[in-house]
Amino acid sequence: MIRKMKSAGPAIAALVVLAGCHTIAGIGKDLQAGGDAISQASRDVRSELAGDTPVARASND
C-alpha cells in the first residue's frame, strides 16, 4: 500500500503543477485585457483633449 502511495505522489504533484500553469496563463490573459482597456481609455482621453473626434472601436465581447 505504501509503495502505491509513493508512486502516486509524483503524479499528483505533476497535476498540481499543470493546473497552476493553466491558472497563471489565464491571469496573464486577464491582465493583458485590463492593460488593453486602460490603453484604449488613455487614447480616448488624449483624443478628446486634442479636440479630435474619437474613432469608433470594435467591441471584443
PDBQT receptor file of N, H, CA, C and O in Angstrom, charges set to zero:
ATOM      1  N   MET A   1       0.826  -1.200   0.000  1.00  0.00    +0.000 N 
ATOM      2  CA  MET A   1       0.000   0.000   0.000  1.00  0.00    +0.000 C 
ATOM      3  C   MET A   1       0.871   1.266   0.000  1.00  0.00    +0.000 C 
ATOM      4  O   MET A   1       0.602   2.209  -0.744  1.00  0.00    +0.000 OA
ATOM      5  N   ILE A   2       1.904   1.278   0.830  1.00  0.00    +0.000 N 
ATOM      6  H   ILE A   2       2.122   0.512   1.434  1.00  0.00    +0.000 HD
ATOM      7  CA  ILE A   2       2.793   2.444   0.892  1.00  0.00    +0.000 C 
ATOM      8  C   ILE A   2       3.520   2.624  -0.432  1.00  0.00    +0.000 C 
ATOM      9  O   ILE A   2       3.762   3.753  -0.859  1.00  0.00    +0.000 OA
ATOM     10  N   ARG A   3       3.868   1.524  -1.081  1.00  0.00    +0.000 N 
ATOM     11  H   ARG A   3       3.671   0.607  -0.734  1.00  0.00    +0.000 HD
ATOM     12  CA  ARG A   3       4.561   1.596  -2.366  1.00  0.00    +0.000 C 
ATOM     13  C   ARG A   3       3.667   2.266  -3.411  1.00  0.00    +0.000 C 
ATOM     14  O   ARG A   3       4.155   3.053  -4.222  1.00  0.00    +0.000 OA
ATOM     15  N   LYS A   4       2.365   1.967  -3.402  1.00  0.00    +0.000 N 
ATOM     16  H   LYS A   4       1.968   1.328  -2.743  1.00  0.00    +0.000 HD
ATOM     17  CA  LYS A   4       1.433   2.591  -4.336  1.00  0.00    +0.000 C 
ATOM     18  C   LYS A   4       1.304   4.082  -4.056  1.00  0.00    +0.000 C 
ATOM     19  O   LYS A   4       1.219   4.886  -4.985  1.00  0.00    +0.000 OA
ATOM     20  N   MET A   5       1.288   4.449  -2.784  1.00  0.00    +0.000 N 
ATOM     21  H   MET A   5       1.356   3.796  -2.030  1.00  0.00    +0.000 HD
ATOM     22  CA  MET A   5       1.171   5.864  -2.423  1.00  0.00    +0.000 C 
ATOM     23  C   MET A   5       2.408   6.639  -2.858  1.00  0.00    +0.000 C 
ATOM     24  O   MET A   5       2.303   7.790  -3.282  1.00  0.00    +0.000 OA
ATOM     25  N   LYS A   6       3.593   6.009  -2.753  1.00  0.00    +0.000 N 
ATOM     26  H   LYS A   6       3.679   5.074  -2.408  1.00  0.00    +0.000 HD
ATOM     27  CA  LYS A   6       4.827   6.675  -3.173  1.00  0.00    +0.000 C 
ATOM     28  C   LYS A   6       4.828   6.927  -4.675  1.00  0.00    +0.000 C 
ATOM     29  O   LYS A   6       5.325   7.957  -5.129  1.00  0.00    +0.000 OA
ATOM     30  N   SER A   7       4.285   6.012  -5.438  1.00  0.00    +0.000 N 
ATOM     31  H   SER A   7       3.880   5.175  -5.069  1.00  0.00    +0.000 HD
ATOM     32  CA  SER A   7       4.265   6.200  -6.886  1.00  0.00    +0.000 C 
ATOM     33  C   SER A   7       3.181   7.194  -7.314  1.00  0.00    +0.000 C 
ATOM     34  O   SER A   7       3.286   7.792  -8.385  1.00  0.00    +0.000 OA
ATOM     35  N   ALA A   8       2.157   7.375  -6.504  1.00  0.00    +0.000 N 
ATOM     36  H   ALA A   8       2.072   6.890  -5.634  1.00  0.00    +0.000 HD
ATOM     37  CA  ALA A   8       1.106   8.331  -6.838  1.00  0.00    +0.000 C 
ATOM     38  C   ALA A   8       1.540   9.767  -6.543  1.00  0.00    +0.000 C 
ATOM     39  O   ALA A   8       1.002  10.704  -7.133  1.00  0.00    +0.000 OA
ATOM     40  N   GLY A   9       2.492   9.950  -5.652  1.00  0.00    +0.000 N 
ATOM     41  H   GLY A   9       2.929   9.188  -5.173  1.00  0.00    +0.000 HD
ATOM     42  CA  GLY A   9       2.954  11.293  -5.264  1.00  0.00    +0.000 C 
ATOM     43  C   GLY A   9       3.413  12.138  -6.439  1.00  0.00    +0.000 C 
ATOM     44  O   GLY A   9       2.927  13.254  -6.621  1.00  0.00    +0.000 OA
ATOM     45  N   PRO A  10       4.352  11.621  -7.252  1.00  0.00    +0.000 N 
ATOM     46  CA  PRO A  10       4.801  12.420  -8.402  1.00  0.00    +0.000 C 
ATOM     47  C   PRO A  10       3.677  12.739  -9.394  1.00  0.00    +0.000 C 
ATOM     48  O   PRO A  10       3.664  13.817  -9.988  1.00  0.00    +0.000 OA
ATOM     49  N   ALA A  11       2.748  11.818  -9.573  1.00  0.00    +0.000 N 
ATOM     50  H   ALA A  11       2.759  10.942  -9.091  1.00  0.00    +0.000 HD
ATOM     51  CA  ALA A  11       1.631  12.068 -10.491  1.00  0.00    +0.000 C 
ATOM     52  C   ALA A  11       0.748  13.190  -9.968  1.00  0.00    +0.000 C 
ATOM     53  O   ALA A  11       0.315  14.053 -10.732  1.00  0.00    +0.000 OA
ATOM     54  N   ILE A  12       0.485  13.178  -8.681  1.00  0.00    +0.000 N 
ATOM     55  H   ILE A  12       0.838  12.477  -8.061  1.00  0.00    +0.000 HD
ATOM     56  CA  ILE A  12      -0.334  14.240  -8.069  1.00  0.00    +0.000 C 
ATOM     57  C   ILE A  12       0.393  15.572  -8.157  1.00  0.00    +0.000 C 
ATOM     58  O   ILE A  12      -0.224  16.596  -8.451  1.00  0.00    +0.000 OA
ATOM     59  N   ALA A  13       1.698  15.571  -7.905  1.00  0.00    +0.000 N 
ATOM     60  H   ALA A  13       2.200  14.740  -7.667  1.00  0.00    +0.000 HD
ATOM     61  CA  ALA A  13       2.484  16.805  -7.999  1.00  0.00    +0.000 C 
ATOM     62  C   ALA A  13       2.455  17.358  -9.422  1.00  0.00    +0.000 C 
ATOM     63  O   ALA A  13       2.340  18.567  -9.617  1.00  0.00    +0.000 OA
ATOM     64  N   ALA A  14       2.560  16.474 -10.414  1.00  0.00    +0.000 N 
ATOM     65  H   ALA A  14       2.654  15.492 -10.256  1.00  0.00    +0.000 HD
ATOM     66  CA  ALA A  14       2.515  16.921 -11.809  1.00  0.00    +0.000 C 
ATOM     67  C   ALA A  14       1.173  17.544 -12.143  1.00  0.00    +0.000 C 
ATOM     68  O   ALA A  14       1.118  18.552 -12.848  1.00  0.00    +0.000 OA
ATOM     69  N   LEU A  15       0.094  16.963 -11.650  1.00  0.00    +0.000 N 
ATOM     70  H   LEU A  15       0.139  16.145 -11.078  1.00  0.00    +0.000 HD
ATOM     71  CA  LEU A  15      -1.239  17.526 -11.897  1.00  0.00    +0.000 C 
ATOM     72  C   LEU A  15      -1.375  18.919 -11.274  1.00  0.00    +0.000 C 
ATOM     73  O   LEU A  15      -1.951  19.822 -11.880  1.00  0.00    +0.000 OA
ATOM     74  N   VAL A  16      -0.846  19.084 -10.068  1.00  0.00    +0.000 N 
ATOM     75  H   VAL A  16      -0.378  18.351  -9.575  1.00  0.00    +0.000 HD
ATOM     76  CA  VAL A  16      -0.920  20.385  -9.403  1.00  0.00    +0.000 C 
ATOM     77  C   VAL A  16      -0.138  21.433 -10.190  1.00  0.00    +0.000 C 
ATOM     78  O   VAL A  16      -0.600  22.559 -10.373  1.00  0.00    +0.000 OA
ATOM     79  N   VAL A  17       1.059  21.047 -10.657  1.00  0.00    +0.000 N 
ATOM     80  H   VAL A  17       1.435  20.132 -10.508  1.00  0.00    +0.000 HD
ATOM     81  CA  VAL A  17       1.888  21.981 -11.438  1.00  0.00    +0.000 C 
ATOM     82  C   VAL A  17       1.195  22.362 -12.737  1.00  0.00    +0.000 C 
ATOM     83  O   VAL A  17       1.169  23.536 -13.104  1.00  0.00    +0.000 OA
ATOM     84  N   LEU A  18       0.632  21.376 -13.438  1.00  0.00    +0.000 N 
ATOM     85  H   LEU A  18       0.653  20.422 -13.139  1.00  0.00    +0.000 HD
ATOM     86  CA  LEU A  18      -0.055  21.670 -14.699  1.00  0.00    +0.000 C 
ATOM     87  C   LEU A  18      -1.281  22.543 -14.478  1.00  0.00    +0.000 C 
ATOM     88  O   LEU A  18      -1.551  23.435 -15.283  1.00  0.00    +0.000 OA
ATOM     89  N   ALA A  19      -2.018  22.308 -13.416  1.00  0.00    +0.000 N 
ATOM     90  H   ALA A  19      -1.798  21.584 -12.763  1.00  0.00    +0.000 HD
ATOM     91  CA  ALA A  19      -3.181  23.142 -13.113  1.00  0.00    +0.000 C 
ATOM     92  C   ALA A  19      -2.735  24.566 -12.799  1.00  0.00    +0.000 C 
ATOM     93  O   ALA A  19      -3.395  25.525 -13.198  1.00  0.00    +0.000 OA
ATOM     94  N   GLY A  20      -1.636  24.706 -12.097  1.00  0.00    +0.000 N 
ATOM     95  H   GLY A  20      -1.100  23.926 -11.773  1.00  0.00    +0.000 HD
ATOM     96  CA  GLY A  20      -1.109  26.028 -11.774  1.00  0.00    +0.000 C 
ATOM     97  C   GLY A  20      -0.693  26.789 -13.018  1.00  0.00    +0.000 C 
ATOM     98  O   GLY A  20      -0.922  27.995 -13.108  1.00  0.00    +0.000 OA
ATOM     99  N   CYS A  21      -0.090  26.112 -13.972  1.00  0.00    +0.000 N 
ATOM    100  H   CYS A  21       0.096  25.132 -13.898  1.00  0.00    +0.000 HD
ATOM    101  CA  CYS A  21       0.329  26.765 -15.219  1.00  0.00    +0.000 C 
ATOM    102  C   CYS A  21      -0.887  27.298 -15.977  1.00  0.00    +0.000 C 
ATOM    103  O   CYS A  21      -0.850  28.401 -16.523  1.00  0.00    +0.000 OA
ATOM    104  N   HIS A  22      -1.946  26.523 -16.005  1.00  0.00    +0.000 N 
ATOM    105  H   HIS A  22      -1.976  25.628 -15.562  1.00  0.00    +0.000 HD
ATOM    106  CA  HIS A  22      -3.161  26.950 -16.696  1.00  0.00    +0.000 C 
ATOM    107  C   HIS A  22      -3.744  28.185 -16.010  1.00  0.00    +0.000 C 
ATOM    108  O   HIS A  22      -4.207  29.109 -16.679  1.00  0.00    +0.000 OA
ATOM    109  N   THR A  23      -3.720  28.200 -14.696  1.00  0.00    +0.000 N 
ATOM    110  H   THR A  23      -3.343  27.450 -14.153  1.00  0.00    +0.000 HD
ATOM    111  CA  THR A  23      -4.251  29.335 -13.945  1.00  0.00    +0.000 C 
ATOM    112  C   THR A  23      -3.418  30.579 -14.197  1.00  0.00    +0.000 C 
ATOM    113  O   THR A  23      -3.968  31.662 -14.396  1.00  0.00    +0.000 OA
ATOM    114  N   ILE A  24      -2.110  30.441 -14.193  1.00  0.00    +0.000 N 
ATOM    115  H   ILE A  24      -1.663  29.561 -14.031  1.00  0.00    +0.000 HD
ATOM    116  CA  ILE A  24      -1.220  31.585 -14.419  1.00  0.00    +0.000 C 
ATOM    117  C   ILE A  24      -1.411  32.128 -15.831  1.00  0.00    +0.000 C 
ATOM    118  O   ILE A  24      -1.381  33.342 -16.036  1.00  0.00    +0.000 OA
ATOM    119  N   ALA A  25      -1.603  31.255 -16.792  1.00  0.00    +0.000 N 
ATOM    120  H   ALA A  25      -1.627  30.270 -16.626  1.00  0.00    +0.000 HD
ATOM    121  CA  ALA A  25      -1.850  31.715 -18.163  1.00  0.00    +0.000 C 
ATOM    122  C   ALA A  25      -3.153  32.502 -18.235  1.00  0.00    +0.000 C 
ATOM    123  O   ALA A  25      -3.225  33.515 -18.932  1.00  0.00    +0.000 OA
ATOM    124  N   GLY A  26      -4.171  32.055 -17.532  1.00  0.00    +0.000 N 
ATOM    125  H   GLY A  26      -4.112  31.232 -16.967  1.00  0.00    +0.000 HD
ATOM    126  CA  GLY A  26      -5.454  32.768 -17.507  1.00  0.00    +0.000 C 
ATOM    127  C   GLY A  26      -5.323  34.139 -16.869  1.00  0.00    +0.000 C 
ATOM    128  O   GLY A  26      -5.912  35.109 -17.346  1.00  0.00    +0.000 OA
ATOM    129  N   ILE A  27      -4.550  34.223 -15.790  1.00  0.00    +0.000 N 
ATOM    130  H   ILE A  27      -4.071  33.434 -15.403  1.00  0.00    +0.000 HD
ATOM    131  CA  ILE A  27      -4.335  35.513 -15.131  1.00  0.00    +0.000 C 
ATOM    132  C   ILE A  27      -3.595  36.450 -16.079  1.00  0.00    +0.000 C 
ATOM    133  O   ILE A  27      -3.899  37.642 -16.140  1.00  0.00    +0.000 OA
ATOM    134  N   GLY A  28      -2.631  35.917 -16.813  1.00  0.00    +0.000 N 
ATOM    135  H   GLY A  28      -2.384  34.949 -16.763  1.00  0.00    +0.000 HD
ATOM    136  CA  GLY A  28      -1.888  36.740 -17.774  1.00  0.00    +0.000 C 
ATOM    137  C   GLY A  28      -2.801  37.316 -18.845  1.00  0.00    +0.000 C 
ATOM    138  O   GLY A  28      -2.661  38.476 -19.231  1.00  0.00    +0.000 OA
ATOM    139  N   LYS A  29      -3.728  36.509 -19.319  1.00  0.00    +0.000 N 
ATOM    140  H   LYS A  29      -3.842  35.566 -19.005  1.00  0.00    +0.000 HD
ATOM    141  CA  LYS A  29      -4.674  36.994 -20.331  1.00  0.00    +0.000 C 
ATOM    142  C   LYS A  29      -5.590  38.070 -19.749  1.00  0.00    +0.000 C 
ATOM    143  O   LYS A  29      -5.894  39.057 -20.419  1.00  0.00    +0.000 OA
ATOM    144  N   ASP A  30      -6.029  37.882 -18.512  1.00  0.00    +0.000 N 
ATOM    145  H   ASP A  30      -5.783  37.080 -17.968  1.00  0.00    +0.000 HD
ATOM    146  CA  ASP A  30      -6.882  38.883 -17.867  1.00  0.00    +0.000 C 
ATOM    147  C   ASP A  30      -6.135  40.199 -17.681  1.00  0.00    +0.000 C 
ATOM    148  O   ASP A  30      -6.687  41.272 -17.921  1.00  0.00    +0.000 OA
ATOM    149  N   LEU A  31      -4.872  40.111 -17.251  1.00  0.00    +0.000 N 
ATOM    150  H   LEU A  31      -4.423  39.239 -17.056  1.00  0.00    +0.000 HD
ATOM    151  CA  LEU A  31      -4.077  41.329 -17.082  1.00  0.00    +0.000 C 
ATOM    152  C   LEU A  31      -3.853  42.031 -18.415  1.00  0.00    +0.000 C 
ATOM    153  O   LEU A  31      -3.878  43.259 -18.489  1.00  0.00    +0.000 OA
ATOM    154  N   GLN A  32      -3.636  41.254 -19.459  1.00  0.00    +0.000 N 
ATOM    155  H   GLN A  32      -3.615  40.256 -19.399  1.00  0.00    +0.000 HD
ATOM    156  CA  GLN A  32      -3.449  41.832 -20.796  1.00  0.00    +0.000 C 
ATOM    157  C   GLN A  32      -4.711  42.575 -21.237  1.00  0.00    +0.000 C 
ATOM    158  O   GLN A  32      -4.635  43.681 -21.771  1.00  0.00    +0.000 OA
ATOM    159  N   ALA A  33      -5.861  41.960 -21.008  1.00  0.00    +0.000 N 
ATOM    160  H   ALA A  33      -5.923  41.062 -20.574  1.00  0.00    +0.000 HD
ATOM    161  CA  ALA A  33      -7.124  42.606 -21.389  1.00  0.00    +0.000 C 
ATOM    162  C   ALA A  33      -7.328  43.896 -20.594  1.00  0.00    +0.000 C 
ATOM    163  O   ALA A  33      -7.798  44.895 -21.136  1.00  0.00    +0.000 OA
ATOM    164  N   GLY A  34      -6.974  43.871 -19.314  1.00  0.00    +0.000 N 
ATOM    165  H   GLY A  34      -6.592  43.059 -18.873  1.00  0.00    +0.000 HD
ATOM    166  CA  GLY A  34      -7.084  45.081 -18.496  1.00  0.00    +0.000 C 
ATOM    167  C   GLY A  34      -6.157  46.174 -18.997  1.00  0.00    +0.000 C 
ATOM    168  O   GLY A  34      -6.539  47.342 -19.057  1.00  0.00    +0.000 OA
ATOM    169  N   GLY A  35      -4.945  45.794 -19.354  1.00  0.00    +0.000 N 
ATOM    170  H   GLY A  35      -4.635  44.845 -19.305  1.00  0.00    +0.000 HD
ATOM    171  CA  GLY A  35      -3.991  46.767 -19.897  1.00  0.00    +0.000 C 
ATOM    172  C   GLY A  35      -4.468  47.348 -21.216  1.00  0.00    +0.000 C 
ATOM    173  O   GLY A  35      -4.301  48.541 -21.470  1.00  0.00    +0.000 OA
ATOM    174  N   ASP A  36      -5.060  46.514 -22.051  1.00  0.00    +0.000 N 
ATOM    175  H   ASP A  36      -5.196  45.545 -21.844  1.00  0.00    +0.000 HD
ATOM    176  CA  ASP A  36      -5.601  46.999 -23.328  1.00  0.00    +0.000 C 
ATOM    177  C   ASP A  36      -6.729  48.002 -23.104  1.00  0.00    +0.000 C 
ATOM    178  O   ASP A  36      -6.821  49.008 -23.808  1.00  0.00    +0.000 OA
ATOM    179  N   ALA A  37      -7.586  47.727 -22.124  1.00  0.00    +0.000 N 
ATOM    180  H   ALA A  37      -7.512  46.910 -21.552  1.00  0.00    +0.000 HD
ATOM    181  CA  ALA A  37      -8.693  48.642 -21.828  1.00  0.00    +0.000 C 
ATOM    182  C   ALA A  37      -8.170  49.982 -21.320  1.00  0.00    +0.000 C 
ATOM    183  O   ALA A  37      -8.689  51.035 -21.688  1.00  0.00    +0.000 OA
ATOM    184  N   ILE A  38      -7.146  49.940 -20.477  1.00  0.00    +0.000 N 
ATOM    185  H   ILE A  38      -6.725  49.084 -20.178  1.00  0.00    +0.000 HD
ATOM    186  CA  ILE A  38      -6.558  51.183 -19.959  1.00  0.00    +0.000 C 
ATOM    187  C   ILE A  38      -5.906  51.960 -21.092  1.00  0.00    +0.000 C 
ATOM    188  O   ILE A  38      -6.033  53.182 -21.157  1.00  0.00    +0.000 OA
ATOM    189  N   SER A  39      -5.211  51.267 -21.984  1.00  0.00    +0.000 N 
ATOM    190  H   SER A  39      -5.108  50.274 -21.931  1.00  0.00    +0.000 HD
ATOM    191  CA  SER A  39      -4.573  51.941 -23.117  1.00  0.00    +0.000 C 
ATOM    192  C   SER A  39      -5.609  52.610 -24.020  1.00  0.00    +0.000 C 
ATOM    193  O   SER A  39      -5.411  53.737 -24.472  1.00  0.00    +0.000 OA
ATOM    194  N   GLN A  40      -6.705  51.913 -24.276  1.00  0.00    +0.000 N 
ATOM    195  H   GLN A  40      -6.865  50.997 -23.909  1.00  0.00    +0.000 HD
ATOM    196  CA  GLN A  40      -7.758  52.482 -25.120  1.00  0.00    +0.000 C 
ATOM    197  C   GLN A  40      -8.390  53.699 -24.455  1.00  0.00    +0.000 C 
ATOM    198  O   GLN A  40      -8.658  54.699 -25.121  1.00  0.00    +0.000 OA
ATOM    199  N   ALA A  41      -8.630  53.623 -23.153  1.00  0.00    +0.000 N 
ATOM    200  H   ALA A  41      -8.412  52.810 -22.612  1.00  0.00    +0.000 HD
ATOM    201  CA  ALA A  41      -9.202  54.767 -22.429  1.00  0.00    +0.000 C 
ATOM    202  C   ALA A  41      -8.249  55.956 -22.485  1.00  0.00    +0.000 C 
ATOM    203  O   ALA A  41      -8.682  57.100 -22.625  1.00  0.00    +0.000 OA
ATOM    204  N   SER A  42      -6.964  55.687 -22.375  1.00  0.00    +0.000 N 
ATOM    205  H   SER A  42      -6.612  54.758 -22.261  1.00  0.00    +0.000 HD
ATOM    206  CA  SER A  42      -5.963  56.756 -22.456  1.00  0.00    +0.000 C 
ATOM    207  C   SER A  42      -5.976  57.411 -23.843  1.00  0.00    +0.000 C 
ATOM    208  O   SER A  42      -5.907  58.634 -23.962  1.00  0.00    +0.000 OA
ATOM    209  N   ARG A  43      -6.066  56.585 -24.879  1.00  0.00    +0.000 N 
ATOM    210  H   ARG A  43      -6.122  55.591 -24.782  1.00  0.00    +0.000 HD
ATOM    211  CA  ARG A  43      -6.135  57.156 -26.242  1.00  0.00    +0.000 C 
ATOM    212  C   ARG A  43      -7.394  57.994 -26.419  1.00  0.00    +0.000 C 
ATOM    213  O   ARG A  43      -7.350  59.053 -27.044  1.00  0.00    +0.000 OA
ATOM    214  N   ASP A  44      -8.521  57.528 -25.873  1.00  0.00    +0.000 N 
ATOM    215  H   ASP A  44      -8.557  56.667 -25.365  1.00  0.00    +0.000 HD
ATOM    216  CA  ASP A  44      -9.775  58.278 -25.976  1.00  0.00    +0.000 C 
ATOM    217  C   ASP A  44      -9.669  59.637 -25.288  1.00  0.00    +0.000 C 
ATOM    218  O   ASP A  44     -10.125  60.647 -25.825  1.00  0.00    +0.000 OA
ATOM    219  N   VAL A  45      -9.070  59.659 -24.107  1.00  0.00    +0.000 N 
ATOM    220  H   VAL A  45      -8.700  58.839 -23.671  1.00  0.00    +0.000 HD
ATOM    221  CA  VAL A  45      -8.928  60.919 -23.361  1.00  0.00    +0.000 C 
ATOM    222  C   VAL A  45      -8.002  61.866 -24.109  1.00  0.00    +0.000 C 
ATOM    223  O   VAL A  45      -8.287  63.058 -24.217  1.00  0.00    +0.000 OA
ATOM    224  N   ARG A  46      -6.889  61.340 -24.629  1.00  0.00    +0.000 N 
ATOM    225  H   ARG A  46      -6.658  60.371 -24.541  1.00  0.00    +0.000 HD
ATOM    226  CA  ARG A  46      -5.971  62.198 -25.378  1.00  0.00    +0.000 C 
ATOM    227  C   ARG A  46      -6.646  62.788 -26.614  1.00  0.00    +0.000 C 
ATOM    228  O   ARG A  46      -6.434  63.954 -26.949  1.00  0.00    +0.000 OA
ATOM    229  N   SER A  47      -7.456  61.981 -27.286  1.00  0.00    +0.000 N 
ATOM    230  H   SER A  47      -7.628  61.034 -27.014  1.00  0.00    +0.000 HD
ATOM    231  CA  SER A  47      -8.172  62.475 -28.466  1.00  0.00    +0.000 C 
ATOM    232  C   SER A  47      -9.159  63.555 -28.080  1.00  0.00    +0.000 C 
ATOM    233  O   SER A  47      -9.284  64.567 -28.771  1.00  0.00    +0.000 OA
ATOM    234  N   GLU A  48      -9.867  63.343 -26.967  1.00  0.00    +0.000 N 
ATOM    235  H   GLU A  48      -9.765  62.521 -26.406  1.00  0.00    +0.000 HD
ATOM    236  CA  GLU A  48     -10.834  64.340 -26.501  1.00  0.00    +0.000 C 
ATOM    237  C   GLU A  48     -10.148  65.649 -26.143  1.00  0.00    +0.000 C 
ATOM    238  O   GLU A  48     -10.639  66.725 -26.487  1.00  0.00    +0.000 OA
ATOM    239  N   LEU A  49      -9.017  65.562 -25.456  1.00  0.00    +0.000 N 
ATOM    240  H   LEU A  49      -8.618  64.689 -25.177  1.00  0.00    +0.000 HD
ATOM    241  CA  LEU A  49      -8.294  66.763 -25.056  1.00  0.00    +0.000 C 
ATOM    242  C   LEU A  49      -7.730  67.504 -26.263  1.00  0.00    +0.000 C 
ATOM    243  O   LEU A  49      -7.613  68.730 -26.241  1.00  0.00    +0.000 OA
ATOM    244  N   ALA A  50      -7.383  66.771 -27.308  1.00  0.00    +0.000 N 
ATOM    245  H   ALA A  50      -7.478  65.775 -27.326  1.00  0.00    +0.000 HD
ATOM    246  CA  ALA A  50      -6.837  67.394 -28.510  1.00  0.00    +0.000 C 
ATOM    247  C   ALA A  50      -7.941  67.923 -29.417  1.00  0.00    +0.000 C 
ATOM    248  O   ALA A  50      -7.659  68.606 -30.402  1.00  0.00    +0.000 OA
ATOM    249  N   GLY A  51      -9.197  67.614 -29.092  1.00  0.00    +0.000 N 
ATOM    250  H   GLY A  51      -9.425  67.060 -28.291  1.00  0.00    +0.000 HD
ATOM    251  CA  GLY A  51     -10.310  68.096 -29.895  1.00  0.00    +0.000 C 
ATOM    252  C   GLY A  51     -10.627  67.204 -31.073  1.00  0.00    +0.000 C 
ATOM    253  O   GLY A  51     -11.445  67.566 -31.918  1.00  0.00    +0.000 OA
ATOM    254  N   ASP A  52      -9.992  66.038 -31.148  1.00  0.00    +0.000 N 
ATOM    255  H   ASP A  52      -9.327  65.744 -30.461  1.00  0.00    +0.000 HD
ATOM    256  CA  ASP A  52     -10.263  65.100 -32.224  1.00  0.00    +0.000 C 
ATOM    257  C   ASP A  52     -11.562  64.363 -31.949  1.00  0.00    +0.000 C 
ATOM    258  O   ASP A  52     -11.994  64.233 -30.803  1.00  0.00    +0.000 OA
ATOM    259  N   THR A  53     -12.169  63.890 -33.012  1.00  0.00    +0.000 N 
ATOM    260  H   THR A  53     -11.818  63.995 -33.943  1.00  0.00    +0.000 HD
ATOM    261  CA  THR A  53     -13.357  63.058 -32.869  1.00  0.00    +0.000 C 
ATOM    262  C   THR A  53     -12.915  61.635 -32.592  1.00  0.00    +0.000 C 
ATOM    263  O   THR A  53     -12.160  61.072 -33.385  1.00  0.00    +0.000 OA
ATOM    264  N   PRO A  54     -13.360  61.028 -31.487  1.00  0.00    +0.000 N 
ATOM    265  CA  PRO A  54     -12.935  59.657 -31.207  1.00  0.00    +0.000 C 
ATOM    266  C   PRO A  54     -13.388  58.696 -32.293  1.00  0.00    +0.000 C 
ATOM    267  O   PRO A  54     -14.504  58.802 -32.802  1.00  0.00    +0.000 OA
ATOM    268  N   VAL A  55     -12.539  57.782 -32.636  1.00  0.00    +0.000 N 
ATOM    269  H   VAL A  55     -11.632  57.697 -32.222  1.00  0.00    +0.000 HD
ATOM    270  CA  VAL A  55     -12.827  56.785 -33.655  1.00  0.00    +0.000 C 
ATOM    271  C   VAL A  55     -13.622  55.665 -32.992  1.00  0.00    +0.000 C 
ATOM    272  O   VAL A  55     -13.287  55.216 -31.896  1.00  0.00    +0.000 OA
ATOM    273  N   ALA A  56     -14.688  55.216 -33.675  1.00  0.00    +0.000 N 
ATOM    274  H   ALA A  56     -14.960  55.581 -34.566  1.00  0.00    +0.000 HD
ATOM    275  CA  ALA A  56     -15.484  54.114 -33.133  1.00  0.00    +0.000 C 
ATOM    276  C   ALA A  56     -14.602  52.881 -33.061  1.00  0.00    +0.000 C 
ATOM    277  O   ALA A  56     -13.843  52.587 -33.985  1.00  0.00    +0.000 OA
ATOM    278  N   ARG A  57     -14.712  52.162 -31.947  1.00  0.00    +0.000 N 
ATOM    279  H   ARG A  57     -15.328  52.401 -31.196  1.00  0.00    +0.000 HD
ATOM    280  CA  ARG A  57     -13.889  50.977 -31.788  1.00  0.00    +0.000 C 
ATOM    281  C   ARG A  57     -14.766  49.749 -31.702  1.00  0.00    +0.000 C 
ATOM    282  O   ARG A  57     -15.901  49.810 -31.229  1.00  0.00    +0.000 OA
ATOM    283  N   ALA A  58     -14.229  48.635 -32.163  1.00  0.00    +0.000 N 
ATOM    284  H   ALA A  58     -13.307  48.586 -32.547  1.00  0.00    +0.000 HD
ATOM    285  CA  ALA A  58     -14.970  47.377 -32.135  1.00  0.00    +0.000 C 
ATOM    286  C   ALA A  58     -14.966  46.817 -30.730  1.00  0.00    +0.000 C 
ATOM    287  O   ALA A  58     -13.991  46.954 -29.991  1.00  0.00    +0.000 OA
ATOM    288  N   SER A  59     -16.054  46.194 -30.378  1.00  0.00    +0.000 N 
ATOM    289  H   SER A  59     -16.846  46.083 -30.978  1.00  0.00    +0.000 HD
ATOM    290  CA  SER A  59     -16.168  45.556 -29.077  1.00  0.00    +0.000 C 
ATOM    291  C   SER A  59     -15.596  44.152 -29.156  1.00  0.00    +0.000 C 
ATOM    292  O   SER A  59     -15.787  43.451 -30.150  1.00  0.00    +0.000 OA
ATOM    293  N   ASN A  60     -14.888  43.740 -28.101  1.00  0.00    +0.000 N 
ATOM    294  H   ASN A  60     -14.732  44.309 -27.294  1.00  0.00    +0.000 HD
ATOM    295  CA  ASN A  60     -14.319  42.401 -28.059  1.00  0.00    +0.000 C 
ATOM    296  C   ASN A  60     -15.245  41.421 -27.354  1.00  0.00    +0.000 C 
ATOM    297  O   ASN A  60     -14.840  40.292 -27.077  1.00  0.00    +0.000 OA
ATOM    298  N   ASP A  61     -16.459  41.816 -27.060  1.00  0.00    +0.000 N 
ATOM    299  H   ASP A  61     -16.788  42.733 -27.285  1.00  0.00    +0.000 HD
ATOM    300  CA  ASP A  61     -17.372  40.937 -26.314  1.00  0.00    +0.000 C 
ATOM    301  C   ASP A  61     -17.918  39.859 -27.164  1.00  0.00    +0.000 C 
ATOM    302  O   ASP A  61     -18.700  39.035 -26.689  1.00  0.00    +0.000 OA
TER     303      ASP A  61
